[in-house]
Amino acid sequence: MPVLDTGPLRHAIARGYFTEQGLSVSLVDADSGQVGITKLMAGDADIAYAGDVAIISAIATSGLDLKVIAQAAMAGPESMWIMVRDGGSVPTVADLAGKRIAHNGNNGVSHMLTRTVLATHKVDASTVQWTTAKFQDMPGLLARGEVDAALLPEPYVRPATKLHLTPLIDPIKGGGFEGAIPIGSYVVKAGWAHQHPAEIAAFQRALRRAASEATSRPDIVQQIAVREMKVDAGDALCMKMPIYPLSPSAVQLQRWADLMRSYGVIDQQITMAERIIAPPPK
């Protein structure tokens, strides 16, 4: 997906870090994490990027034996927004009741974050009319009045303001999260992981190097957004960057599993510590 979460991955490919580790890595398009996991299971990809909610849902509801080999990104405050049209059609979060809201995948990160905001502000989510759309299509849908609100991550927030859209609430702060929350990870099939431990370790080393550089030099991801995601150069300078972890955190990922169970999205306890393949020592 054309989101900033995959900035370090794209950087590692461009700089040849995977090649240095003996890997040939190419990108396979997927409109959502659910689609990415479907391609993974079909054998059309060896590794899939997906939102953490989609990953946990696939494990719990579809019985897929997936392993997390790296966390792609975490969202901090003001790195994404629930946006609405200018003009007061949705003046407050309470006014989202009964409205049409876009997300990029049923029970995905954007869907769950929006539901958490609604619950925190005591808005009945059962009254909402949900629409599934690509992130890049959401600003147009919202501007044309085809939906009333949409959760937009970077790099789509600032361009959306040019279409007379305005931020309503930060879903991280507004959802009651402290600091940051995981939003995406890289997963493999457990069977594939058993057969390819060296390739996984090589992937982790290269990605960790790229994530470290992207953290210390935001311009790296800004340039990727301009070059590969067609973001305006001026807009790229104003983007709020996600956090790029250097290794997966079972504690942070467990937050999603527990939250999803509390919402009834999954009906069983998932222990994320059992689903992580730790990277090799630095």
Long-range contacts (C-beta under 8 A, 24 or more apart in sequence): 1-30, 1-31, 1-32, 1-33, 1-36, 1-49, 1-104, 1-135, 2-135, 2-136, 2-155, 2-228, 2-229, 3-135, 3-153, 3-154, 3-155, 3-184, 4-73, 4-153, 4-154, 4-155, 4-221, 4-225, 4-239, 4-241, 4-242, 5-49, 5-72, 5-73, 5-183, 5-184, 5-242, 6-49, 6-72, 6-184, 7-214, 7-220, 7-221, 7-224, 7-225, 7-244, 8-72, 8-207, 8-210, 8-211, 8-213, 8-214, 8-221, 8-244, 9-49, 9-72, 9-186, 9-207, 9-210, 10-224, 10-228, 11-210, 11-213, 11-214, 11-220, 11-221, 11-224, 12-206, 12-207, 12-209, 12-210, 14-224, 15-210, 17-206, 17-207, 17-209, 17-210, 18-202, 18-203, 18-206, 20-206, 21-202, 21-203, 21-205, 21-206, 22-202, 23-199, 23-202, 23-203, 23-206, 25-203, 31-104, 31-134, 32-104, 32-105, 32-108, 32-134, 33-105, 33-108, 33-109, 33-184, 34-58, 34-105, 34-106, 34-108, 37-64, 37-66, 37-187, 40-187, 40-188, 40-189, 41-189, 46-188, 46-192, 46-196, 46-199, 47-186, 47-187, 47-188, 47-203, 48-186, 48-187, 48-188, 49-184, 49-185, 49-186, 50-184, 50-185, 50-187, 51-105, 51-108, 51-109, 51-110, 51-183, 51-184, 52-109, 52-182, 52-183, 52-184, 52-185, 52-253, 52-256, 53-107, 53-108, 53-109, 53-111, 53-112, 53-256, 53-260, 53-265, 54-105, 54-107, 54-108, 54-109, 55-185, 55-187, 56-253, 56-256, 56-257, 56-260, 56-266, 56-270, 56-272, 57-107, 57-260, 57-265, 57-266, 59-270, 59-275, 60-257, 60-260, 60-266, 60-267, 60-268, 60-270, 61-266, 64-189, 65-189, 65-190, 65-191, 66-187, 66-188, 66-189, 66-190, 66-275, 67-187, 67-188, 67-189, 67-190, 67-193, 67-275, 67-276, 67-277, 68-185, 68-186, 68-187, 68-248, 68-253, 68-272, 68-275, 68-276, 68-277, 69-186, 69-187, 69-188, 69-193, 69-200, 69-203, 69-204, 69-248, 69-277, 69-279, 70-185, 70-186, 70-203, 70-204, 70-207, 70-208, 70-247, 70-248, 70-279, 71-182, 71-184, 71-185, 71-186, 71-245, 71-247, 71-248, 71-249, 71-252, 71-253, 72-183, 72-184, 72-185, 72-186, 72-244, 73-182, 73-183, 73-184, 73-242, 73-243, 73-244, 73-245, 74-180, 74-181, 74-182, 74-183, 74-242, 74-243, 74-244, 74-245, 74-252, 75-153, 75-172, 75-180, 75-181, 75-182, 75-183, 75-242, 75-243, 76-172, 76-179, 76-180, 76-240, 76-242, 76-243, 77-170, 77-172, 77-173, 77-179, 77-180, 78-170, 78-172, 78-173, 78-240, 79-153, 79-154, 79-172, 79-240, 79-241, 79-242, 80-113, 80-151, 80-152, 80-153, 80-154, 80-157, 80-170, 80-171, 80-172, 81-151, 81-152, 81-157, 81-167, 81-168, 81-169, 81-170, 81-171, 82-114, 82-117, 82-149, 82-150, 82-151, 82-152, 82-167, 82-168, 82-169, 82-171, 82-174, 83-139, 83-142, 83-149, 83-150, 83-151, 83-152, 83-157, 83-160, 83-165, 83-166, 83-167, 83-168, 84-142, 84-148, 84-149, 84-165, 84-166, 84-168, 85-142, 85-143, 85-145, 85-148, 85-164, 85-165, 85-166, 86-164, 86-165, 86-166, 87-164, 89-148, 90-148, 90-149, 90-168, 92-168, 93-117, 93-118, 93-121, 93-123, 93-168, 93-169, 93-174, 94-121, 94-122, 94-123, 96-123, 96-128, 96-148, 96-149, 97-123, 97-124, 97-127, 97-128, 98-127, 98-128, 98-129, 99-128, 99-129, 99-148, 99-149, 100-128, 100-129, 100-130, 100-131, 100-146, 100-147, 100-148, 100-149, 101-128, 101-129, 101-130, 101-131, 101-147, 101-148, 101-149, 101-150, 101-151, 102-130, 102-131, 102-132, 102-133, 102-138, 102-141, 102-142, 102-147, 102-149, 102-150, 102-151, 103-130, 103-131, 103-132, 103-133, 103-150, 103-151, 104-132, 104-133, 104-134, 104-135, 104-138, 105-132, 106-130, 106-132, 107-260, 107-265, 109-183, 109-184, 110-135, 110-151, 110-153, 112-256, 112-259, 112-260, 112-263, 112-265, 113-151, 113-171, 113-172, 113-175, 114-151, 114-171, 115-263, 116-171, 116-175, 116-176, 116-177, 116-259, 117-169, 117-171, 117-174, 117-175, 119-263, 120-174, 120-175, 120-176, 121-174, 139-163, 139-165, 153-183, 153-242, 154-225, 154-239, 154-240, 154-241, 154-242, 155-225, 155-229, 155-231, 155-235, 155-236, 155-239, 157-239, 157-240, 158-235, 158-238, 158-239, 159-231, 159-232, 159-235, 180-243, 181-252, 181-255, 181-256, 182-245, 182-249, 182-252, 182-253, 182-255, 182-256, 183-242, 185-248, 185-253, 188-277, 193-277, 200-277, 201-279, 201-280, 204-279, 204-280, 205-279, 205-280, 208-246, 208-247, 208-279, 208-282, 211-244, 211-245, 211-246, 212-244, 212-246, 214-241, 214-244, 215-243, 215-244, 246-279, 247-278, 247-279, 248-276, 248-278, 248-279, 250-276
